[in-house]
Amino acid sequence: MMMTSMRNVVFGYGDEPVVDNASLDIYAGEFVGITGPNGAAKTTILKLLLGLVKPWSGAVRMNAAAFPGAKPVIAYVPQQIASFNSGFPSKVMELVRSGCYSRLGLFKRFGRDEETIVEQSLKQVCMWELRHCSIGELSGGQKQRVCIARALAQRPNLLILDEPATGMDQRSKTGFYRLLRHMVTAHGFTVVMVTHDAEETEGMLDRIIRLERKEDLGWECLSTDLCSARLAPEQ
C-alpha cells in the first residue's frame, strides 16, 4: 500500500528550482535508499515528504490508511542532529526516553513498557552501556546512535533518516543497516534513508531512488527496484 507520494513537484530556493517535476511513491513496509551526488537535493526531497517545506507546484500526499493506529507516527533524524556541544544538559537515557513522550500524551505515566522500549532502542544501537553518560561527553558517532535510538523509541510507522551512518565506523555501519533491514522485515517499519553508501547497503534495500539532473533542469527522481533493475523514471 502506498504510504506517501509526490506528484510533479517543483521546489527551489530563491528563484532557482532544485527539484523539477519530481514524482515518487513510498510503500508501506519497504526499505528505500535515496542517493545521488552532492547538491542533488536529497535532503530537500525528505523535507518535502515530511511537509517541512511546501512545493511551488505539484502535490505531496500522506495516505492515512497506510498507517496503523489513530495517527501516523513519523520519526525523522536529520543531518548533523548529533552536533551537541559539551554542555548539552541531558543524559543518554533522558534523551532516548523523550522519544516516548509523543505516544504517552499529557496524562499517561512513563511505565514499564516505555522503559523496555528505551532499553531495547539503546541496545539496538549498542549504546546501553553508556546510558548514564552526558550527551556532550560522547563522540560524534555515539551521539548519532543515541539520536537514532530516540527515533526508534518513538516506534514509528515511518522512519526517515538523512545520512544516519555519518561518524560510524565500518562495523557499526554494517550492524546498523542490518538493524534497519530487521525492523522492516520483522516489525513492519517503513524506512527512507539518504545514503552515499550504495555499495555498503547492497542486499539491504528494497529500492534505490537516485536523483539525477536533466540538462538545464532540476533534479529528477529515478527508481531501481531491488538494487538491480535498470533505472527508469517513476510513473
Buried (B, 14 or more C-beta within 10 A) or exposed (E): EEBBBBBEBBBBEEEEBBBBBBBBBBBBBBBBBBBBEEEBBBBBBBBBBBEEBEBEEBEBEBBEEBBEEEEBBBBBBBBEBBEBEEEBEBBBBBBBBBBBBBBEEEEEEEEEEBEEBBBEBBEBBBBBEBBEBBBEBBEBBBBBBBBBBBBBBBBBBBBBBBBBBBBBEEEBBBBBBEBBBEBBEEEEBBBBBBBBBBEBBEEBBBBBBBBEBEEEEBBBBBBBEEBEEEEEEBE
